[in-house]
Amino acid sequence: MSASNTAPPHVTPQSVDAPATVVSAGPIVLPAPDRGEALQVRVSAPATGGDLPVVVFSHGFGSSMNDYAPLADFWAAHGFVVLRPTHLDSRTLALPAEDPRTPRIWRYRTEDLRRVLDALDVLQARVPGLGGRLDHGRVAVAGHSWGAQTASTLLGARVLGSDGVPGEDMSDPRVTAGVLLALPGLGDDLTPFAAENFSFMKPSFDRMTAPALIVAGDHDQSALSTRGPDWFTDAYTHSPGRKSLLTLFGAEHSLGGVNGYEAAATTDESPARVALIQRLTSAFLRSALTPGDTGWQAAATALHEDPDALGTLHSK
């Protein structure tokens, strides 16, 4: 377990403007006999405060519970308990391509998030000082890239079958909002390679009714899509309910570096862009999970009025 001092200890984690001390613990291991590998989870939380909202975060392809510190640490420092499981596609597990679980990894990913939600009491008990401080009634999901698709299934997105009919409803009533970063779009626009090898990349957003903030980069050109960067805005365009779309200028797939500081996968490193994502996602999550909170409205107004804004925001 490690702790990082980001503010004086008297500062409460509920203050958006004053970050709190963060405690991070992992791996916390959850039994998962049907998965073939125990589920490892990292927990990041403010060192003080109670009735803390929860964010379950799904990493992108190949990453692990130790990635996405720029988001997890920021959210934890601003009053959230962030839970990051390691999915089976993680490079840390080195699952061979011929492993019989490979075709179902997309489903295992969704089940991983559910398993984390099922184990909230276990996870908080395993982190010294965290027991009894979680608010089980305020839960959001978040994710980046493949992780965003995983998170979206708990918000109501479904995978189309070969007949074009939406498949199983994997939404979870415990989850009330989401942040979806670089979320792949509709399957109609897949390249032939992607269409043949990734059948799960055919989402339907028609029933994704839960509130969500979708974040896309206007320079994010996927090798899996025949369309341009607007492919990553499909969830906003095609889903009902309260949604917001943050489009970042000049951002590629890592959106400036949300996956980690000085990460090799970041081709568009921009601390300023990441800082904007940190502020807006934190404000969105707090307002979505806290009735009466006006932080999201204030953050949106500030972005609209900034003449040097790094992106644009639309809501419906």
N, C-alpha and C positions, 0 to 999 in steps of 0.2 A: 504494500500500500504506500502511496506517495501523497504528499500534500504540497500545494504551492501557494505562497502568500501573494495574493493579488490585491489585497486591501487590508486596512487595519481591522483587527478582530471584532471591533464593536459594530461594524457595518452589517446590516441585515441583508440576507441574500435576496429579499423581496425588492430591494431598491434597484431600479433599472439603471440608474446613473452611477451607482457605486458598487463595483463588483466585490464579491465576498471571497473568503478563502475557500478553495476547492479541495476536496478529498477524492482521490481516485483509487479504486481497488479492483484487482483482477489478476489472474483469471478466477472468477467464481464459476465452479463447474456444476452444471445441472445434468443429472442422469437423463439419457435419451436412448434407451435400448433399441427402439424402432428405427433410429437414425444411423446406427452403426458407429457413431462417434458421440461422446459426451459433448454437450453444448457449453462452450466457454463464453462468459459474459464479463465485460468491464462495466463497473458502476462508477459514475462521476456525480458528485453531489456537493452542494454548499455545506460547509462544516457546521453551520448553525441554521436555525429556523425550523418551522414546522408547517404542516399542511402543504407539502411541496408537490407541485404538479410533476408528472412523469412524461418523458419523451423516450420512446423506443426507436433506436436508429438502426437502419439497415444499410450496410456498406455496399460499395460498388464491387464489380467483378474482381476477384483476386485479393481484395483487401482483407482487413480483419478488425477485431475489436480495438486494436491499438491505433487505428487510423482515424482521421477526421477530428483530431484534437482541436483544430481551430474553431469548430462548431461546438463540440461536446464541452470543452473547457469554458467557452464563453457562456453557453446556456446554463451550465452548472453554476458559474459565478454570478449568474443573474436569477438564481432561484429555482432551477429545474433539476430534477434527478434524471440523468441521462443513462440509458441502458444500451450497450452496444454488444450484440452477440456476434460471434464469428461463424459465418455460414460455411457450408461444405465446399464451396468453390474457392475458399481462401488459399492463397499460396502457402500459408503456414501449415496447411494440412496436406498439401501435395497429393491430392486425390488424382489418380491416373485417369486419362480420358476414357479408357475402356471400363472403368468402374461401373457396375450395373446401376448405381444410384445416379449417375450423371444425367440421364434424360429427365429425371424427376427433381433435379436440384432446385428448380424454380418453385416447386411445391414444398420441398423441405424448407426453403427460405421462409415462406409464409408460416409454416408450422413452427419455425424457430421463433418468430415474433410472438405467436400465440403462446408458446412454451414460456417465454419470458414473462408475458402478462400473467400466466397461471402461477408463476413463481415469485410474484412481487414480495410476498411475505418472507420467503426464503432468502431472496436477494438482500432485502434490507436488514435481515437478521445477521447476515454474514459480513456486513460492513460495520465496524465498531462505531457506535454513536448514531447510526442511521435508523435504528429500529423505532417504529411508531411515528415516523416523521413524514411518511408519504401520504398523499391524498389519492386514494384509489379511484375517486370519482372524477379526477381530472387527468386524462391520459391522451397523449397525441402520438402519432407515428411520424417518422421522417426517414428520408433516404436519398441516396445519390445514384443516378444512372440505373443499373439493374436493381439497386436497393430502393430507388424511388418506385420502380414498378412493383417490387415486393410490398412496399408500404401501401401503395395504391389499392392493392387487393383487400386490405383491411378497411379501406375507406369505401369500398363498394365496386371498384373496377373488376371486371371479369375477363377471362380469356376466351376468345371465340374458338369453337370447335371447327373441324374441317368442313362442317356443313354451314358455317357462318352463324351458328346459334350460340349465344353467350353460355359459357359453362357454369360450373359450380359457384354459388355465392359464398365467398370466403370472408365477407365483411365481419367485423367484430363490434358488437354493441358497446364494448368497454372503451372504444376509441372514438373520440369526438371531433378530432381535427388532424390535419397533416401538413407537412412541408415536403414538397416533392421537387428535388433538384435535378435538372437535366433528365427529366422523365421521357423515355422513348415514346414516340407517337404511334399512330395507327399502323396496323399490319399491311394495309393496302399498298404502302410505299416501301416495303422491304426490298432489298436487292435479292436477286435469285438465290445467292448463297445463304442469306439470312432466312429467307422464306423456307428453304429446304432444311436448314439445320436448327432453327430456333422457332419451333412451332408455337411456343408460349408467347412470342412477341407479336401477338395479334389481339390487343386489348380492346375491350368495349368500355367506354367511359359513361355510357348512358345511365348507369345506376350509381355512379360515384357522386352521391348527394352530399356527403359530409363537407364541411368547410375546409378549404385547402389553399395554401399559397404555393403556386407553381413558379419555379425559377428557371429561366432559360437564357442562354448566351446567344447573341446575334451573330457570332462567328463559330458556332458549334456545328460542324459538318460531320455527320456520322457516316462511317464506312458501311453501315448496315442499312442505310436509307437512300432512296433515289431522289429524295427531296432535300431542300436546304435546311437551314437552322430553324425555320418555322415549324418543322416536324416536331420539335420539342415543346411546342405550344398547344398541341392537339388536345391535351387533357383539359386545358382551359376552355378551348373552343367547343368541345363536344360533351362536356359534363354539365349536369344541372346543378342548381343550388348555389350557395355563396362561394365564389372563387375569386382569387386575385392572381394576376400574372405580373411578375417582375422580370423584365427583359433587360439584360446587362449589356452595355455597349462594349464591343471588342472581346467579349468573353467566349472562350472555347469550352470544351467539355468539363474541365476541372473548375470552371467558373472563377478563375483567379488563384485557386489553390485551397479549396475547402477540404481536400483529402489529406493535407498535411503540409507543414512548413518545409520548404526546400524539397518537396517530393519530386521524384524523377518523372512522375506522370504528369506533372504540371507544366504545360507548354505556354501558359499565358499568365505567369505569376504576377499577381497584383495585390499587395496588401490592402490597398484602398478598396478594391472591389470586394475582397473578403470581409473587410470591416463593415461595408454596407450590408452584405448578406447577414452578418452577425446581428447587426442592429435591427434590421427589418424582420428577420425570422424570429428573433426574440420577442419583438413587439407583437408580431402576429400571434405567436403561440400564447403569450400571456393574455392577450385580449380574447382569443378563441376559447381559452380555458377558464377565464375569470369574468363572469358577468359584470358589466358595468365598467370594466377597464377601458380607458380611452387611449392607451399608448399606441395602438395600431393606427388609429385615426391621425394622431399627432405625427407619427413617423411618416405616414403617407403624405400628409400635407407638407412636411418639411422636404420630402423628395421632390414633390411637384414644384415647390417654390425655389429649389436650388438651381441657379443658372448654370452650374458646373456639374450637374447630376451625372452619375455614372450609369444611369439606366432610367427606364420608364416603368410606370406602374398603372395597371388597369384592373378594375374590379367590376364584378357583376353580382 
